[in-house]
Amino acid sequence: MIAVRTSRLTADIMSEARFPPLAESAMTDEQRRVATAIVEGRQTLRGPFHMLLRNPALGDRVQNVGRYLRFENTLPDAVKELVILVTARYWGAQFEWAIHRGFALDTGLPAAVCDAIGRGQEPAGLTPEQQTAYDFASELLATKGVNDPVFARARQVFGEAGVVELTICVGYYGLIGLVLNTDRTPPPPGAEALPPLAR
């Protein structure tokens, strides 16, 4: 049942959100189908999915890309979460930052690395593959492209399929960041807020 799982989330969504959780009884059949698919893949329905359910056909396609990136991609978990944090920082997506900072710590990324990214600083102590992913994601976001040396290093480290995944990861989590920002989805209660960048 969706209702039991979504009811746990109600307390996590403050009144600031523009798209509050839908009660299962208020969902259309298509919304219910998509919500069930989201819960089956992620065990929860929260964050961007409340807004995405308002357009279930599109939301389903978006969540399927996210499911691949989260659970089926070939990138090391720490690399993937590092790229997500860089992207969340760029877009100032509070919910995305809070959730994925926890996931990043679970993969073994040090808190100091996460916190440096949160401050908009290049983190120290990255592994060579993490540094490659950081450079790739940072340059892609900052310049809307990737220069030849950074591209060549990423292809050498991750292969061509990995470069595709790095690129789509930045794009997908940018999309999710924009969904969260449009919704004004707040971070979960008690989560450390993403600090404002120094001007």
C-alpha positions as CSV (number, residue, x, y, z in Angstrom):
1,M,0.0,0.0,0.0
2,I,1.3,3.4,-0.9
3,A,-0.6,5.3,1.8
4,V,1.2,3.7,4.7
5,R,4.6,4.5,3.2
6,T,3.7,8.0,2.2
7,S,2.2,8.9,5.6
8,R,5.7,8.5,7.1
9,L,6.8,11.3,4.8
10,T,4.1,13.8,5.7
11,A,6.0,15.1,8.7
12,D,9.1,15.5,6.6
13,I,7.4,17.9,4.1
14,M,6.9,21.4,5.6
15,S,4.2,23.7,4.5
16,E,6.7,25.5,2.3
17,A,6.5,22.7,-0.4
18,R,4.2,23.7,-3.3
19,F,3.3,20.1,-4.1
20,P,2.4,18.4,-0.8
21,P,2.1,14.6,-0.7
22,L,-1.0,13.2,-2.4
23,A,-3.2,10.8,-0.4
24,E,-3.5,7.5,-2.2
25,S,-7.3,8.0,-2.4
26,A,-6.7,11.3,-4.2
27,M,-4.4,9.8,-6.9
28,T,-5.5,8.8,-10.4
29,D,-4.8,5.3,-11.5
30,E,-1.8,6.5,-13.4
31,Q,-0.4,8.4,-10.4
32,R,-1.0,5.3,-8.2
33,R,0.9,3.1,-10.7
34,V,3.8,5.4,-10.8
35,A,3.9,6.0,-7.0
36,T,3.9,2.2,-6.5
37,A,6.8,1.9,-8.9
38,I,8.7,4.6,-7.1
39,V,8.1,3.0,-3.7
40,E,9.1,-0.5,-5.0
41,G,12.4,0.9,-6.3
42,R,13.3,3.2,-3.4
43,Q,11.2,2.1,-0.4
44,T,9.9,5.6,0.0
45,L,8.0,8.4,-1.7
46,R,9.5,11.8,-0.9
47,G,11.4,14.8,-2.2
48,P,10.9,15.4,-6.0
49,F,8.4,12.7,-6.5
50,H,5.5,14.6,-5.0
51,M,5.9,17.2,-7.8
52,L,6.7,14.6,-10.5
53,L,3.4,12.7,-9.7
54,R,1.5,15.7,-10.9
55,N,2.6,14.6,-14.4
56,P,2.8,10.9,-14.0
57,A,3.7,10.0,-17.6
58,L,6.7,12.3,-17.5
59,G,7.4,11.6,-13.8
60,D,7.6,7.9,-14.5
61,R,10.2,8.4,-17.3
62,V,12.3,10.7,-15.0
63,Q,12.2,8.2,-12.1
64,N,13.3,5.4,-14.3
65,V,16.4,7.3,-15.3
66,G,17.0,8.1,-11.6
67,R,16.6,4.4,-10.7
68,Y,19.3,3.5,-13.2
69,L,21.7,6.1,-12.0
70,R,21.1,5.2,-8.3
71,F,21.1,1.4,-8.5
72,E,22.4,0.1,-11.8
73,N,25.1,2.5,-13.0
74,T,28.8,1.4,-13.4
75,L,30.4,4.3,-11.5
76,P,31.7,3.6,-8.0
77,D,29.2,4.6,-5.4
78,A,31.5,7.2,-3.8
79,V,32.2,8.8,-7.3
80,K,28.5,8.9,-8.1
81,E,27.6,10.6,-4.7
82,L,30.5,13.0,-5.1
83,V,29.1,14.1,-8.5
84,I,25.6,14.4,-7.0
85,L,26.9,16.6,-4.2
86,V,28.8,18.9,-6.7
87,T,25.5,19.2,-8.7
88,A,23.3,19.8,-5.6
89,R,25.8,22.5,-4.5
90,Y,25.7,24.2,-7.9
91,W,21.9,24.3,-7.9
92,G,21.5,25.1,-4.2
93,A,19.1,22.1,-3.8
94,Q,18.7,21.7,-0.1
95,F,16.8,18.5,0.0
96,E,19.1,16.8,-2.6
97,W,22.1,18.0,-0.7
98,A,20.9,16.7,2.7
99,I,19.8,13.3,1.4
100,H,22.9,12.7,-0.7
101,R,25.4,14.0,1.9
102,G,24.1,11.1,4.0
103,F,24.5,8.6,1.1
104,A,28.0,10.0,0.4
105,L,29.1,9.4,4.0
106,D,27.7,5.9,3.8
107,T,30.0,5.2,0.8
108,G,33.0,6.3,2.8
109,L,33.4,9.8,1.5
110,P,34.9,11.8,4.4
111,A,32.7,14.5,6.0
112,A,35.5,17.0,5.3
113,V,35.1,16.3,1.6
114,C,31.4,16.8,1.7
115,D,31.7,20.0,3.7
116,A,34.3,21.5,1.4
117,I,31.9,20.9,-1.5
118,G,29.1,22.4,0.5
119,R,31.2,25.6,1.0
120,G,31.9,25.7,-2.8
121,Q,35.6,24.7,-2.3
122,E,37.6,22.0,-4.0
123,P,38.0,19.2,-1.5
124,A,41.4,17.8,-0.5
125,G,42.3,14.2,-0.2
126,L,40.3,12.8,-3.1
127,T,41.3,9.5,-4.7
128,P,42.5,9.9,-8.4
129,E,39.1,8.6,-9.7
130,Q,37.2,10.9,-7.3
131,Q,39.4,13.8,-8.4
132,T,38.7,13.0,-12.1
133,A,34.9,12.9,-11.5
134,Y,35.1,16.1,-9.4
135,D,37.0,18.0,-12.1
136,F,34.6,16.7,-14.8
137,A,31.4,17.6,-13.0
138,S,32.7,21.0,-11.8
139,E,33.9,22.0,-15.2
140,L,30.7,20.8,-16.9
141,L,28.6,22.9,-14.6
142,A,30.9,25.9,-14.6
143,T,31.5,26.1,-18.3
144,K,28.7,24.0,-19.9
145,G,31.3,21.8,-21.4
146,V,34.5,19.8,-20.7
147,N,37.9,20.6,-22.0
148,D,40.0,18.0,-23.8
149,P,42.4,17.1,-21.0
150,V,39.6,16.6,-18.5
151,F,37.6,14.6,-21.0
152,A,40.5,12.4,-21.9
153,R,41.3,11.7,-18.2
154,A,37.7,10.8,-17.5
155,R,37.5,8.5,-20.5
156,Q,40.8,6.8,-19.4
157,V,39.5,6.3,-15.8
158,F,35.9,5.5,-16.4
159,G,35.7,4.4,-20.1
160,E,33.3,5.8,-22.7
161,A,30.2,4.4,-21.0
162,G,31.4,5.9,-17.7
163,V,31.8,9.3,-19.3
164,V,28.2,9.1,-20.5
165,E,27.1,8.2,-17.0
166,L,29.0,11.1,-15.4
167,T,27.4,13.5,-17.9
168,I,23.9,12.2,-17.4
169,C,24.4,12.1,-13.6
170,V,25.2,15.8,-13.6
171,G,22.2,16.5,-15.9
172,Y,19.8,14.3,-14.1
173,Y,20.5,15.6,-10.6
174,G,20.5,19.1,-12.0
175,L,17.0,18.3,-13.3
176,I,16.0,17.0,-9.9
177,G,17.6,20.0,-8.2
178,L,15.4,22.3,-10.3
179,V,12.3,20.2,-9.5
180,L,13.1,20.5,-5.8
181,N,13.8,24.3,-6.0
182,T,10.6,24.9,-7.9
183,D,8.6,22.9,-5.3
184,R,10.6,24.6,-2.5
185,T,11.1,21.2,-1.0
186,P,12.8,21.8,2.4
187,P,15.5,19.6,3.7
188,P,14.3,16.8,6.1
189,P,13.9,18.0,9.7
190,G,17.2,18.1,11.6
191,A,19.3,18.0,8.4
192,E,22.2,20.4,8.1
193,A,21.3,23.1,5.6
194,L,23.5,23.8,2.6
195,P,25.4,27.0,3.5
196,P,25.1,30.0,1.2
197,L,28.1,30.6,-0.9
198,A,30.4,33.5,-0.1
199,R,30.1,36.3,-2.7
